[in-house]
Amino acid sequence: MSLLKRNASPMPTASRDIIVLNSLGLHARPAMQFVDTANQFRSQVTVIKGGDQPYQADGKSVMQMIILAATEGTPLKILAVGDDAEVAVEKLAQLFDDKFGEE
């Protein structure tokens, strides 16, 4: 008896490089705002911080987002995988572009 492998089509992905623009960085309130928005989508959301202290955070976890310690000027990458990945990345990046409504 042989097992047939199904050809799984790759999940749609989207990503965007962003810079933390708000002067207070990604503290608790904007982290929660990001997570609340990320949880509106079915896609898996990951936020990647490179540099000297690289870290990869689940974009749907407030604690992991705060652990990023992303201060003003920190470059990040938002990565989403799933059927609504493109829209998710667009909405999440817009939060950074709008400085989370803080300025």
C-alpha angles and dihedrals in degrees: 000000000000127000115229117219115221115224101241112203113227116260116251112261134193133180140177134190112226139174124224101245105175115096095232094051125214098331125156100290098049090040089056091046089052093048093047089053094044090052090059088072133068092219122101108249124205128179116204125201116192130183129073094338106035118192137169117210133192101241090215094059119082093199093052091047092052091047088062086077088205108181127186110301096023112141115225137174121221111207124184128184121192145062094299096038097121094053092043093054091046093053094043094048089050089062089060092044089053091047088238088286091289100118 
